[in-house]
């Protein structure tokens, strides 16, 4: 089946530093990748949608200068949390779609970010 | 705006018990409805879906029926197994638009 990996699975960083999270589709080419954020006991919230080779589309309320998304190839998207602060601590999940479309999203296992 | 509400967990059951996880939604239109499952250490996987009213989605013994009159999409299974222990997410979406998720319900099944 389609597999999506994320790296790292956990990261702890100091306030003010930047953190990069990778999302890879291992056995298919992902036309579209999605980034979600999940707070404890809350829903997954879509942050942005990215298509390979073009700028990401951010959801309302998501700071594009803080959460930099790069989708440079059909198998890799990165999310960089710039100048991280404790309120950015969360669980970040990516998904990838080979065709674009809601029910063909394959999800990564998530990355736990803790900002001290 | 559109939203999904799920029952809070954890739901704790003995093996072979009947499972119901409630899900209701608020939508301005006629979305498709989904159940996703997340096993420990893995990403979310699509479990089943229904695209219009009265449709029943089913997979691996799980079922859910799209009830427009009650705006619900409750997940059921007649006999759960220990291997069903996971977190279950209800979600809605319009066509190819973004998924809107519920908060997830943890299911724990004991032998």
Interface residues (C-beta under 8 A of the other chain):
Chain A: X4 X34 X41 X42 X43 X44 X45 X46 X49 X59 X93 X95 X100 X101 X102 X103 X105 X106 X107 X108 X109 X110
Chain B: X4 X32 X34 X36 X38 X41 X42 X43 X44 X45 X46 X49 X89 X93 X95 X96 X97 X98 X99 X100 X101 X102 X103 X104
